[in-house]
């Protein structure tokens, strides 16, 4: 794992760190206290990844809007 603060991690770095956390928790080879700390880190990593994805989605929507394409649409019911 990296010593870099979660807020400084790229999406890819955060996903890799999250995968490591999940792997360690799934193996069940860590003591309870460490499991709790890992779970907390995993939750923070997940939130960071979600924020990065939302930011990327907003940028894509902005690009689409600048190109004159429809944004933020949802399919009509029954289609």
Backbone atoms as SQL, in Angstrom:
CREATE TABLE atoms (id INTEGER PRIMARY KEY, chain TEXT, resi INTEGER, resn TEXT, atom TEXT, x REAL, y REAL, z REAL);
INSERT INTO atoms VALUES
  (1, 'A', 1, 'UNK', 'N', 0.840, -1.181, 0.000),
  (2, 'A', 1, 'UNK', 'CA', 0.000, 0.000, 0.000),
  (3, 'A', 1, 'UNK', 'C', 0.881, 1.238, 0.000),
  (4, 'A', 2, 'UNK', 'N', 0.300, 2.313, -0.493),
  (5, 'A', 2, 'UNK', 'CA', 1.040, 3.559, -0.603),
  (6, 'A', 2, 'UNK', 'C', 0.837, 4.436, 0.631),
  (7, 'A', 3, 'UNK', 'N', 1.822, 5.275, 0.894),
  (8, 'A', 3, 'UNK', 'CA', 1.716, 6.222, 2.006),
  (9, 'A', 3, 'UNK', 'C', 1.049, 7.514, 1.552),
  (10, 'A', 4, 'UNK', 'N', 0.770, 7.619, 0.263),
  (11, 'A', 4, 'UNK', 'CA', 0.147, 8.812, -0.301),
  (12, 'A', 4, 'UNK', 'C', -1.268, 8.953, 0.265),
  (13, 'A', 5, 'UNK', 'N', -1.675, 10.176, 0.634),
  (14, 'A', 5, 'UNK', 'CA', -3.044, 10.369, 1.112),
  (15, 'A', 5, 'UNK', 'C', -4.057, 9.959, 0.043),
  (16, 'A', 6, 'UNK', 'N', -5.186, 9.434, 0.473),
  (17, 'A', 6, 'UNK', 'CA', -6.206, 8.965, -0.468),
  (18, 'A', 6, 'UNK', 'C', -6.601, 10.078, -1.426),
  (19, 'A', 7, 'UNK', 'N', -6.715, 11.298, -0.940),
  (20, 'A', 7, 'UNK', 'CA', -7.134, 12.414, -1.791),
  (21, 'A', 7, 'UNK', 'C', -6.151, 12.694, -2.925),
  (22, 'A', 8, 'UNK', 'N', -4.915, 12.233, -2.793),
  (23, 'A', 8, 'UNK', 'CA', -3.904, 12.445, -3.830),
  (24, 'A', 8, 'UNK', 'C', -3.809, 11.283, -4.817),
  (25, 'A', 9, 'UNK', 'N', -4.545, 10.209, -4.578),
  (26, 'A', 9, 'UNK', 'CA', -4.471, 9.037, -5.444),
  (27, 'A', 9, 'UNK', 'C', -5.262, 9.250, -6.727),
  (28, 'A', 10, 'UNK', 'N', -4.726, 8.735, -7.823),
  (29, 'A', 10, 'UNK', 'CA', -5.488, 8.718, -9.064),
  (30, 'A', 10, 'UNK', 'C', -6.571, 7.646, -8.924),
  (31, 'A', 11, 'UNK', 'N', -7.503, 7.645, -9.852),
  (32, 'A', 11, 'UNK', 'CA', -8.553, 6.624, -9.829),
  (33, 'A', 11, 'UNK', 'C', -7.929, 5.232, -9.862),
  (34, 'A', 12, 'UNK', 'N', -6.974, 5.037, -10.756),
  (35, 'A', 12, 'UNK', 'CA', -6.346, 3.720, -10.907),
  (36, 'A', 12, 'UNK', 'C', -5.596, 3.296, -9.650),
  (37, 'A', 13, 'UNK', 'N', -4.896, 4.236, -9.017),
  (38, 'A', 13, 'UNK', 'CA', -4.187, 3.919, -7.779),
  (39, 'A', 13, 'UNK', 'C', -5.167, 3.546, -6.671),
  (40, 'A', 14, 'UNK', 'N', -6.255, 4.306, -6.587),
  (41, 'A', 14, 'UNK', 'CA', -7.257, 4.039, -5.550),
  (42, 'A', 14, 'UNK', 'C', -7.926, 2.689, -5.774),
  (43, 'A', 15, 'UNK', 'N', -8.236, 2.364, -7.020),
  (44, 'A', 15, 'UNK', 'CA', -8.852, 1.060, -7.313),
  (45, 'A', 15, 'UNK', 'C', -7.904, -0.077, -6.953),
  (46, 'A', 16, 'UNK', 'N', -6.636, 0.068, -7.280),
  (47, 'A', 16, 'UNK', 'CA', -5.655, -0.973, -6.944),
  (48, 'A', 16, 'UNK', 'C', -5.554, -1.134, -5.430),
  (49, 'A', 17, 'UNK', 'N', -5.536, -0.025, -4.708),
  (50, 'A', 17, 'UNK', 'CA', -5.467, -0.082, -3.245),
  (51, 'A', 17, 'UNK', 'C', -6.731, -0.724, -2.680),
  (52, 'A', 18, 'UNK', 'N', -7.881, -0.389, -3.255),
  (53, 'A', 18, 'UNK', 'CA', -9.146, -0.972, -2.806),
  (54, 'A', 18, 'UNK', 'C', -9.150, -2.479, -3.043),
  (55, 'A', 19, 'UNK', 'N', -8.646, -2.915, -4.185),
  (56, 'A', 19, 'UNK', 'CA', -8.561, -4.352, -4.473),
  (57, 'A', 19, 'UNK', 'C', -7.669, -5.063, -3.463),
  (58, 'A', 20, 'UNK', 'N', -6.578, -4.419, -3.062),
  (59, 'A', 20, 'UNK', 'CA', -5.699, -5.008, -2.046),
  (60, 'A', 20, 'UNK', 'C', -6.425, -5.132, -0.712),
  (61, 'A', 21, 'UNK', 'N', -7.150, -4.093, -0.340),
  (62, 'A', 21, 'UNK', 'CA', -7.897, -4.107, 0.925),
  (63, 'A', 21, 'UNK', 'C', -8.925, -5.230, 0.904),
  (64, 'A', 22, 'UNK', 'N', -9.694, -5.311, -0.169),
  (65, 'A', 22, 'UNK', 'CA', -10.729, -6.347, -0.276),
  (66, 'A', 22, 'UNK', 'C', -10.100, -7.735, -0.218),
  (67, 'A', 23, 'UNK', 'N', -8.996, -7.924, -0.918),
  (68, 'A', 23, 'UNK', 'CA', -8.315, -9.217, -0.906),
  (69, 'A', 23, 'UNK', 'C', -7.871, -9.624, 0.488),
  (70, 'A', 24, 'UNK', 'N', -7.302, -8.677, 1.215),
  (71, 'A', 24, 'UNK', 'CA', -6.850, -8.989, 2.581),
  (72, 'A', 24, 'UNK', 'C', -8.024, -9.316, 3.487),
  (73, 'A', 25, 'UNK', 'N', -9.110, -8.566, 3.344),
  (74, 'A', 25, 'UNK', 'CA', -10.286, -8.827, 4.173),
  (75, 'A', 25, 'UNK', 'C', -10.922, -10.167, 3.820),
  (76, 'A', 26, 'UNK', 'N', -10.990, -10.486, 2.533),
  (77, 'A', 26, 'UNK', 'CA', -11.593, -11.755, 2.111),
  (78, 'A', 26, 'UNK', 'C', -10.801, -12.959, 2.600),
  (79, 'A', 27, 'UNK', 'N', -9.483, -12.827, 2.641),
  (80, 'A', 27, 'UNK', 'CA', -8.653, -13.942, 3.119),
  (81, 'A', 27, 'UNK', 'C', -8.810, -14.154, 4.620),
  (82, 'A', 28, 'UNK', 'N', -9.217, -13.111, 5.330),
  (83, 'A', 28, 'UNK', 'CA', -9.452, -13.228, 6.768),
  (84, 'A', 28, 'UNK', 'C', -8.197, -13.501, 7.567),
  (85, 'A', 29, 'UNK', 'N', -7.063, -13.075, 7.060),
  (86, 'A', 29, 'UNK', 'CA', -5.788, -13.361, 7.721),
  (87, 'A', 29, 'UNK', 'C', -5.302, -12.215, 8.598),
  (88, 'A', 30, 'UNK', 'N', -6.150, -11.208, 8.840),
  (89, 'A', 30, 'UNK', 'CA', -5.726, -10.066, 9.639),
  (90, 'A', 30, 'UNK', 'C', -6.506, -10.036, 10.949),
  (91, 'A', 31, 'UNK', 'N', -5.878, -9.564, 12.009),
  (92, 'A', 31, 'UNK', 'CA', -6.564, -9.466, 13.296),
  (93, 'A', 31, 'UNK', 'C', -7.749, -8.502, 13.212),
  (94, 'A', 32, 'UNK', 'N', -8.662, -8.616, 14.148),
  (95, 'A', 32, 'UNK', 'CA', -9.884, -7.831, 14.155),
  (96, 'A', 32, 'UNK', 'C', -9.622, -6.328, 14.054),
  (97, 'A', 33, 'UNK', 'N', -8.741, -5.808, 14.875),
  (98, 'A', 33, 'UNK', 'CA', -8.473, -4.361, 14.858),
  (99, 'A', 33, 'UNK', 'C', -7.960, -3.916, 13.492),
  (100, 'A', 34, 'UNK', 'N', -7.097, -4.690, 12.902),
  (101, 'A', 34, 'UNK', 'CA', -6.585, -4.347, 11.579),
  (102, 'A', 34, 'UNK', 'C', -7.686, -4.479, 10.532),
  (103, 'A', 35, 'UNK', 'N', -8.568, -5.441, 10.695),
  (104, 'A', 35, 'UNK', 'CA', -9.695, -5.601, 9.781),
  (105, 'A', 35, 'UNK', 'C', -10.581, -4.364, 9.794),
  (106, 'A', 36, 'UNK', 'N', -10.807, -3.827, 10.979),
  (107, 'A', 36, 'UNK', 'CA', -11.630, -2.624, 11.093),
  (108, 'A', 36, 'UNK', 'C', -10.950, -1.450, 10.397),
  (109, 'A', 37, 'UNK', 'N', -9.656, -1.300, 10.611),
  (110, 'A', 37, 'UNK', 'CA', -8.909, -0.217, 9.965),
  (111, 'A', 37, 'UNK', 'C', -8.918, -0.402, 8.443),
  (112, 'A', 38, 'UNK', 'N', -8.764, -1.641, 7.987),
  (113, 'A', 38, 'UNK', 'CA', -8.799, -1.910, 6.551),
  (114, 'A', 38, 'UNK', 'C', -10.176, -1.597, 5.975),
  (115, 'A', 39, 'UNK', 'N', -11.226, -1.961, 6.698),
  (116, 'A', 39, 'UNK', 'CA', -12.589, -1.683, 6.241),
  (117, 'A', 39, 'UNK', 'C', -12.804, -0.171, 6.110),
  (118, 'A', 40, 'UNK', 'N', -12.327, 0.579, 7.102),
  (119, 'A', 40, 'UNK', 'CA', -12.458, 2.040, 7.053),
  (120, 'A', 40, 'UNK', 'C', -11.704, 2.609, 5.857),
  (121, 'A', 41, 'UNK', 'N', -10.498, 2.109, 5.615),
  (122, 'A', 41, 'UNK', 'CA', -9.713, 2.571, 4.466),
  (123, 'A', 41, 'UNK', 'C', -10.434, 2.203, 3.169),
  (124, 'A', 42, 'UNK', 'N', -10.984, 1.005, 3.120),
  (125, 'A', 42, 'UNK', 'CA', -11.718, 0.576, 1.933),
  (126, 'A', 42, 'UNK', 'C', -12.906, 1.474, 1.649),
  (127, 'A', 43, 'UNK', 'N', -13.616, 1.862, 2.688),
  (128, 'A', 43, 'UNK', 'CA', -14.766, 2.755, 2.515),
  (129, 'A', 43, 'UNK', 'C', -14.313, 4.118, 1.994),
  (130, 'A', 44, 'UNK', 'N', -13.206, 4.607, 2.501),
  (131, 'A', 44, 'UNK', 'CA', -12.679, 5.896, 2.037),
  (132, 'A', 44, 'UNK', 'C', -12.198, 5.789, 0.586),
  (133, 'A', 45, 'UNK', 'N', -11.564, 4.685, 0.251),
  (134, 'A', 45, 'UNK', 'CA', -11.109, 4.474, -1.129),
  (135, 'A', 45, 'UNK', 'C', -12.297, 4.385, -2.087),
  (136, 'A', 46, 'UNK', 'N', -13.345, 3.687, -1.674),
  (137, 'A', 46, 'UNK', 'CA', -14.545, 3.559, -2.509),
  (138, 'A', 46, 'UNK', 'C', -15.159, 4.930, -2.756),
  (139, 'A', 47, 'UNK', 'N', -15.266, 5.735, -1.703),
  (140, 'A', 47, 'UNK', 'CA', -15.842, 7.076, -1.836),
  (141, 'A', 47, 'UNK', 'C', -14.986, 7.938, -2.770),
  (142, 'A', 48, 'UNK', 'N', -13.678, 7.798, -2.661),
  (143, 'A', 48, 'UNK', 'CA', -12.761, 8.553, -3.521),
  (144, 'A', 48, 'UNK', 'C', -12.951, 8.142, -4.985),
  (145, 'A', 49, 'UNK', 'N', -13.062, 6.848, -5.228),
  (146, 'A', 49, 'UNK', 'CA', -13.274, 6.350, -6.595),
  (147, 'A', 49, 'UNK', 'C', -14.607, 6.853, -7.149),
  (148, 'A', 50, 'UNK', 'N', -15.649, 6.822, -6.334),
  (149, 'A', 50, 'UNK', 'CA', -16.958, 7.313, -6.778),
  (150, 'A', 50, 'UNK', 'C', -16.888, 8.792, -7.137),
  (151, 'A', 51, 'UNK', 'N', -16.182, 9.586, -6.334),
  (152, 'A', 51, 'UNK', 'CA', -16.044, 11.018, -6.616),
  (153, 'A', 51, 'UNK', 'C', -15.290, 11.239, -7.918),
  (154, 'A', 52, 'UNK', 'N', -14.228, 10.453, -8.136),
  (155, 'A', 52, 'UNK', 'CA', -13.458, 10.565, -9.380),
  (156, 'A', 52, 'UNK', 'C', -14.330, 10.225, -10.585),
  (157, 'A', 53, 'UNK', 'N', -15.150, 9.174, -10.462),
  (158, 'A', 53, 'UNK', 'CA', -16.037, 8.786, -11.555),
  (159, 'A', 53, 'UNK', 'C', -17.085, 9.863, -11.829),
  (160, 'A', 54, 'UNK', 'N', -17.662, 10.426, -10.784),
  (161, 'A', 54, 'UNK', 'CA', -18.660, 11.485, -10.970),
  (162, 'A', 54, 'UNK', 'C', -18.037, 12.694, -11.653),
  (163, 'A', 55, 'UNK', 'N', -16.814, 13.029, -11.276),
  (164, 'A', 55, 'UNK', 'CA', -16.108, 14.142, -11.896),
  (165, 'A', 55, 'UNK', 'C', -15.882, 13.853, -13.387),
  (166, 'A', 56, 'UNK', 'N', -15.478, 12.635, -13.696),
  (167, 'A', 56, 'UNK', 'CA', -15.256, 12.256, -15.098),
  (168, 'A', 56, 'UNK', 'C', -16.565, 12.307, -15.884),
  (169, 'A', 57, 'UNK', 'N', -17.650, 11.827, -15.285),
  (170, 'A', 57, 'UNK', 'CA', -18.952, 11.870, -15.951),
  (171, 'A', 57, 'UNK', 'C', -19.374, 13.311, -16.224),
  (172, 'A', 58, 'UNK', 'N', -19.139, 14.207, -15.272),
  (173, 'A', 58, 'UNK', 'CA', -19.495, 15.610, -15.455),
  (174, 'A', 58, 'UNK', 'C', -18.694, 16.217, -16.600),
  (175, 'A', 59, 'UNK', 'N', -17.420, 15.864, -16.707),
  (176, 'A', 59, 'UNK', 'CA', -16.585, 16.375, -17.798),
  (177, 'A', 59, 'UNK', 'C', -17.075, 15.869, -19.149),
  (178, 'A', 60, 'UNK', 'N', -17.460, 14.605, -19.215),
  (179, 'A', 60, 'UNK', 'CA', -17.982, 14.043, -20.462),
  (180, 'A', 60, 'UNK', 'C', -19.282, 14.739, -20.847),
  (181, 'A', 61, 'UNK', 'N', -20.166, 14.962, -19.865),
  (182, 'A', 61, 'UNK', 'CA', -21.423, 15.645, -20.150),
  (183, 'A', 61, 'UNK', 'C', -21.172, 17.068, -20.643),
  (184, 'A', 62, 'UNK', 'N', -20.184, 17.748, -20.072),
  (185, 'A', 62, 'UNK', 'CA', -19.842, 19.098, -20.516),
  (186, 'A', 62, 'UNK', 'C', -19.351, 19.072, -21.960),
  (187, 'A', 63, 'UNK', 'N', -18.519, 18.122, -22.286),
  (188, 'A', 63, 'UNK', 'CA', -18.023, 17.989, -23.661),
  (189, 'A', 63, 'UNK', 'C', -19.187, 17.730, -24.607),
  (190, 'A', 64, 'UNK', 'N', -20.074, 16.834, -24.216),
  (191, 'A', 64, 'UNK', 'CA', -21.238, 16.523, -25.053),
  (192, 'A', 64, 'UNK', 'C', -22.116, 17.756, -25.233),
  (193, 'A', 65, 'UNK', 'N', -22.299, 18.531, -24.185),
  (194, 'A', 65, 'UNK', 'CA', -23.115, 19.743, -24.270),
  (195, 'A', 65, 'UNK', 'C', -22.469, 20.746, -25.218),
  (196, 'A', 66, 'UNK', 'N', -21.157, 20.868, -25.152),
  (197, 'A', 66, 'UNK', 'CA', -20.445, 21.798, -26.027),
  (198, 'A', 66, 'UNK', 'C', -20.527, 21.360, -27.490),
  (199, 'A', 67, 'UNK', 'N', -20.712, 20.074, -27.709),
  (200, 'A', 67, 'UNK', 'CA', -20.844, 19.541, -29.063),
  (201, 'A', 67, 'UNK', 'C', -22.293, 19.597, -29.538),
  (202, 'A', 68, 'UNK', 'N', -23.200, 20.080, -28.688),
  (203, 'A', 68, 'UNK', 'CA', -24.597, 20.181, -29.052),
  (204, 'A', 68, 'UNK', 'C', -25.370, 18.887, -28.933),
  (205, 'A', 69, 'UNK', 'N', -24.815, 17.918, -28.250),
  (206, 'A', 69, 'UNK', 'CA', -25.509, 16.645, -28.060),
  (207, 'A', 69, 'UNK', 'C', -26.360, 16.706, -26.808),
  (208, 'A', 70, 'UNK', 'N', -27.421, 15.924, -26.778),
  (209, 'A', 70, 'UNK', 'CA', -28.300, 15.873, -25.615),
  (210, 'A', 70, 'UNK', 'C', -27.531, 15.363, -24.410),
  (211, 'A', 71, 'UNK', 'N', -27.820, 15.950, -23.277),
  (212, 'A', 71, 'UNK', 'CA', -27.171, 15.511, -22.034),
  (213, 'A', 71, 'UNK', 'C', -28.231, 15.216, -20.990),
  (214, 'A', 72, 'UNK', 'N', -27.865, 14.382, -20.064),
  (215, 'A', 72, 'UNK', 'CA', -28.722, 14.104, -18.920),
  (216, 'A', 72, 'UNK', 'C', -30.078, 13.525, -19.296),
  (217, 'A', 73, 'UNK', 'N', -30.166, 12.829, -20.387),
  (218, 'A', 73, 'UNK', 'CA', -31.444, 12.269, -20.793),
  (219, 'A', 73, 'UNK', 'C', -31.612, 10.888, -20.211),
  (220, 'A', 74, 'UNK', 'N', -32.863, 10.505, -20.048),
  (221, 'A', 74, 'UNK', 'CA', -33.174, 9.151, -19.606),
  (222, 'A', 74, 'UNK', 'C', -34.137, 8.549, -20.620),
  (223, 'A', 75, 'UNK', 'N', -34.062, 7.253, -20.823),
  (224, 'A', 75, 'UNK', 'CA', -34.966, 6.635, -21.798),
  (225, 'A', 75, 'UNK', 'C', -36.424, 6.772, -21.378),
  (226, 'A', 76, 'UNK', 'N', -37.306, 6.930, -22.370),
  (227, 'A', 76, 'UNK', 'CA', -38.736, 7.007, -22.086),
  (228, 'A', 76, 'UNK', 'C', -39.236, 5.650, -21.643),
  (229, 'A', 77, 'UNK', 'N', -40.266, 5.655, -20.799),
  (230, 'A', 77, 'UNK', 'CA', -40.819, 4.397, -20.316),
  (231, 'A', 77, 'UNK', 'C', -41.307, 3.556, -21.469),
  (232, 'A', 78, 'UNK', 'N', -41.085, 2.265, -21.372),
  (233, 'A', 78, 'UNK', 'CA', -41.565, 1.333, -22.366),
  (234, 'A', 78, 'UNK', 'C', -40.654, 1.188, -23.561),
  (235, 'A', 79, 'UNK', 'N', -39.571, 1.949, -23.621),
  (236, 'A', 79, 'UNK', 'CA', -38.663, 1.810, -24.766),
  (237, 'A', 79, 'UNK', 'C', -37.507, 0.928, -24.435);
